[in-house]
């Protein structure tokens, strides 16, 4: 797996537009979910846990059609951005690769994964209210236990009270993480399907190249990871113990540049 010096052909990074729009959508759900939780919180207790849970479950169900549209929009934007990258790549390579993508040879593989991607994103959107409720219940449980001690830890109780009061903020922060992670994962999945259907067996690993790149995505077995070549059917296990291709990890901004036989 030698370090490659070739110039990147095509921007295969996850769509920034898709991430921004998906993030805005998820933030709306997170804020609404947080408000429902906070309306049922009194100090370190939940006034009516059953009522709160039912409200969150009802909201999750109402999200169905809207969640379908948001998932479709995100996936379509990712596809569009990735298709543009392949056209850029094709210009630098053969007319055969260009023809494959102009006639849509990759569409069969893409169609097989789009349904699963869409279903996963809809389920994820609808899970945000439920998870907000579960988090609140766990905090309230800890609050009860802290208050039942012979000598209650007031600092712990105050911290739990604060955390319960920040339900909207916490849910919104999680929405931002989800948007980045899921957009990158969708891009990675679509990119791999298109690459392999067009005859690619390998890719070059690219990271964002800034100071925020995590250590395990900077080096691999003591060498710079940037530009290294890996096989699609053999994802690397990084120094943090996680195995996968670029973009498949939580909050990952790395991406794969497909390599074709003629390169």
C-alpha positions as CSV (number, residue, x, y, z in Angstrom):
1,X,0.0,0.0,0.0
2,X,2.5,2.7,-1.1
3,X,1.7,6.3,-0.6
4,X,0.5,7.8,-3.9
5,X,1.6,11.1,-5.3
6,X,-1.0,11.4,-8.0
7,X,-3.3,14.4,-8.1
8,X,-6.9,13.8,-6.9
9,X,-9.2,13.4,-9.9
10,X,-12.8,14.3,-9.0
11,X,-14.1,15.7,-5.7
12,X,-15.5,12.5,-4.0
13,X,-16.0,14.2,-0.6
14,X,-19.5,14.0,0.8
15,X,-21.8,16.8,-0.4
16,X,-21.7,19.9,1.9
17,X,-25.1,21.0,0.6
18,X,-26.6,17.6,1.5
19,X,-25.0,17.8,5.0
20,X,-26.3,21.4,5.6
21,X,-29.8,20.7,4.5
22,X,-30.0,17.4,6.4
23,X,-28.6,19.1,9.5
24,X,-31.3,21.8,9.3
25,X,-34.0,19.2,9.1
26,X,-32.7,17.1,12.0
27,X,-32.3,20.3,14.1
28,X,-36.0,21.0,13.7
29,X,-36.8,17.5,15.0
30,X,-34.3,17.8,17.8
31,X,-35.6,21.2,19.0
32,X,-39.2,20.0,19.0
33,X,-38.2,16.8,20.8
34,X,-36.3,18.7,23.4
35,X,-39.2,21.1,24.0
36,X,-41.5,18.1,24.6
37,X,-39.1,16.7,27.2
38,X,-38.5,20.0,29.0
39,X,-42.3,20.6,29.2
40,X,-42.5,17.5,31.4
41,X,-39.5,18.1,33.6
42,X,-39.7,19.5,37.1
43,X,-36.2,19.9,38.6
44,X,-34.7,16.4,38.6
45,X,-38.0,14.6,38.1
46,X,-40.4,13.9,35.2
47,X,-43.9,15.0,36.2
48,X,-45.6,12.3,34.1
49,X,-43.3,9.9,32.4
50,X,-46.0,8.0,30.6
51,X,-47.5,11.2,29.2
52,X,-44.1,12.4,28.0
53,X,-43.3,9.1,26.3
54,X,-46.7,9.0,24.5
55,X,-46.2,12.6,23.3
56,X,-42.7,11.8,21.9
57,X,-44.0,8.6,20.3
58,X,-46.9,10.4,18.7
59,X,-44.5,13.1,17.4
60,X,-42.2,10.4,16.0
61,X,-45.1,8.8,14.1
62,X,-46.2,12.2,12.7
63,X,-42.7,12.7,11.3
64,X,-43.2,9.8,8.8
65,X,-44.0,11.5,5.5
66,X,-41.8,14.5,6.3
67,X,-38.9,12.2,7.2
68,X,-39.4,10.4,3.9
69,X,-38.9,13.6,2.0
70,X,-35.9,14.7,4.0
71,X,-34.2,11.3,3.5
72,X,-34.9,11.4,-0.2
73,X,-33.5,14.9,-0.5
74,X,-30.3,14.0,1.3
75,X,-29.7,10.9,-0.7
76,X,-30.4,12.6,-4.0
77,X,-28.0,15.5,-3.2
78,X,-25.3,13.0,-2.3
79,X,-25.9,11.1,-5.6
80,X,-25.8,14.3,-7.6
81,X,-22.5,15.4,-6.0
82,X,-20.9,12.0,-6.4
83,X,-22.0,11.7,-10.1
84,X,-20.3,15.0,-10.7
85,X,-17.1,13.6,-9.2
86,X,-17.3,10.6,-11.5
87,X,-17.7,12.8,-14.6
88,X,-14.6,14.7,-13.5
89,X,-12.7,11.5,-13.0
90,X,-13.9,10.2,-16.4
91,X,-12.5,13.2,-18.2
92,X,-9.1,12.4,-16.9
93,X,-9.3,8.7,-17.8
94,X,-10.8,6.8,-20.8
95,X,-13.8,7.3,-23.0
96,X,-15.0,3.9,-21.9
97,X,-15.4,5.0,-18.2
98,X,-17.1,8.1,-19.4
99,X,-19.5,6.1,-21.5
100,X,-20.3,3.8,-18.6
101,X,-21.5,6.7,-16.5
102,X,-23.2,8.5,-19.3
103,X,-25.3,5.4,-20.1
104,X,-25.9,4.8,-16.4
105,X,-24.1,1.4,-16.0
106,X,-23.8,2.0,-12.3
107,X,-27.6,2.5,-11.8
108,X,-28.3,-1.2,-11.1
109,X,-26.0,-1.3,-8.1
110,X,-27.1,2.1,-7.0
111,X,-30.8,1.1,-7.1
112,X,-30.1,-1.9,-4.8
113,X,-28.6,0.3,-2.1
114,X,-30.8,3.3,-2.3
115,X,-33.8,1.6,-0.7
116,X,-31.8,0.5,2.3
117,X,-30.2,3.9,2.7
118,X,-33.6,5.6,2.6
119,X,-35.2,3.3,5.1
120,X,-32.3,3.7,7.5
121,X,-32.5,7.5,7.4
122,X,-36.2,7.6,7.9
123,X,-35.8,5.3,11.0
124,X,-33.0,7.5,12.3
125,X,-35.0,10.7,12.0
126,X,-38.0,9.1,13.8
127,X,-35.6,7.8,16.6
128,X,-34.6,11.3,17.7
129,X,-37.7,12.0,19.8
130,X,-37.6,8.5,21.3
131,X,-33.9,8.8,22.3
132,X,-34.5,12.3,23.8
133,X,-37.1,10.7,26.1
134,X,-34.9,7.8,27.0
135,X,-32.1,10.2,27.9
136,X,-34.4,12.2,30.2
137,X,-35.7,9.0,31.9
138,X,-32.1,7.9,32.6
139,X,-31.2,11.3,34.0
140,X,-34.3,11.3,36.2
141,X,-33.5,7.8,37.5
142,X,-30.0,9.0,38.5
143,X,-31.6,12.0,40.2
144,X,-33.9,9.7,42.3
145,X,-30.9,7.5,43.3
146,X,-28.8,10.6,44.2
147,X,-31.7,12.0,46.3
148,X,-32.2,8.7,48.2
149,X,-28.7,8.5,49.6
150,X,-28.2,9.0,53.3
151,X,-26.2,12.1,52.4
152,X,-27.4,13.3,49.0
153,X,-24.7,14.7,46.7
154,X,-26.1,18.1,46.0
155,X,-23.6,18.8,43.3
156,X,-24.7,15.7,41.4
157,X,-28.4,16.6,41.8
158,X,-27.7,20.1,40.5
159,X,-25.8,18.7,37.5
160,X,-28.7,16.3,36.7
161,X,-31.2,19.2,37.0
162,X,-29.0,21.2,34.6
163,X,-28.7,18.3,32.1
164,X,-32.5,17.8,32.1
165,X,-33.0,21.5,31.4
166,X,-30.6,21.2,28.4
167,X,-32.6,18.5,26.6
168,X,-33.2,20.7,23.6
169,X,-29.5,21.7,23.4
170,X,-28.2,18.2,23.7
171,X,-30.7,16.8,21.1
172,X,-29.7,19.6,18.7
173,X,-25.9,18.9,19.2
174,X,-26.6,15.2,18.4
175,X,-28.5,16.2,15.3
176,X,-25.4,18.0,13.9
177,X,-23.3,14.9,14.5
178,X,-25.9,12.6,12.9
179,X,-26.2,14.8,9.8
180,X,-22.4,14.7,9.2
181,X,-22.1,11.0,9.9
182,X,-25.0,9.9,7.8
183,X,-24.3,12.1,4.9
184,X,-20.7,10.8,4.8
185,X,-21.9,7.2,5.1
186,X,-24.4,7.6,2.3
187,X,-21.7,9.1,0.1
188,X,-19.3,6.2,1.0
189,X,-22.0,3.6,0.2
190,X,-23.0,5.1,-3.1
191,X,-19.4,5.8,-4.1
192,X,-18.3,2.2,-3.5
193,X,-21.3,0.8,-5.4
194,X,-20.7,3.0,-8.4
195,X,-16.9,2.3,-8.3
196,X,-17.2,-1.5,-8.1
197,X,-19.9,-1.6,-10.8
198,X,-17.5,0.3,-13.1
199,X,-14.6,-2.0,-12.5
200,X,-12.8,-0.4,-9.6
201,X,-11.2,-2.8,-7.1
202,X,-9.2,-0.2,-5.1
203,X,-9.3,3.4,-3.8
204,X,-7.1,6.1,-2.4
205,X,-7.8,7.3,1.1
206,X,-8.2,11.0,1.5
207,X,-8.8,13.0,4.7
208,X,-9.8,16.6,5.0
209,X,-6.2,17.7,5.5
210,X,-6.9,20.0,8.5
211,X,-6.1,20.0,12.2
212,X,-9.4,18.4,13.1
213,X,-8.5,15.1,11.5
214,X,-8.4,12.4,14.2
215,X,-5.0,10.7,14.8
216,X,-6.2,7.3,13.6
217,X,-7.2,8.9,10.3
218,X,-3.8,10.6,9.8
219,X,-1.5,7.6,10.0
220,X,-1.7,3.9,9.3
221,X,0.9,1.5,10.7
222,X,3.3,4.4,11.3
223,X,2.9,6.0,7.9
224,X,0.8,8.8,6.5
225,X,-2.7,7.5,5.7
226,X,-3.4,10.3,3.1
227,X,-3.1,8.8,-0.4
228,X,-2.7,5.2,0.7
229,X,-4.4,2.5,-1.5
230,X,-6.8,-0.1,-0.1
231,X,-9.1,-2.7,-1.6
232,X,-12.8,-2.2,-1.6
233,X,-13.2,-5.8,-0.3
234,X,-10.7,-5.4,2.4
235,X,-11.3,-2.3,4.6
236,X,-8.4,-1.4,6.9
237,X,-8.5,-1.6,10.7
238,X,-7.2,1.7,12.0
239,X,-5.1,2.4,15.1
240,X,-8.2,3.0,17.2
241,X,-9.4,-0.5,16.4
242,X,-12.2,0.5,14.1
243,X,-12.5,-1.1,10.6
244,X,-14.0,0.5,7.6
245,X,-13.6,2.6,4.5
246,X,-13.4,6.5,4.5
247,X,-16.6,8.1,5.5
248,X,-18.0,5.1,7.3
249,X,-17.0,6.2,10.8
250,X,-18.9,8.5,13.2
251,X,-18.2,12.2,12.4
252,X,-15.8,11.2,9.7
253,X,-14.9,13.6,6.8
254,X,-12.6,11.3,4.9
255,X,-13.5,10.0,1.5
256,X,-12.3,7.5,-1.1
257,X,-11.1,8.3,-4.6
258,X,-11.8,5.2,-6.8
259,X,-9.0,3.8,-8.8
260,X,-9.6,2.1,-12.1
261,X,-7.4,-0.5,-13.9
262,X,-6.0,2.0,-16.5
263,X,-4.5,4.3,-13.8
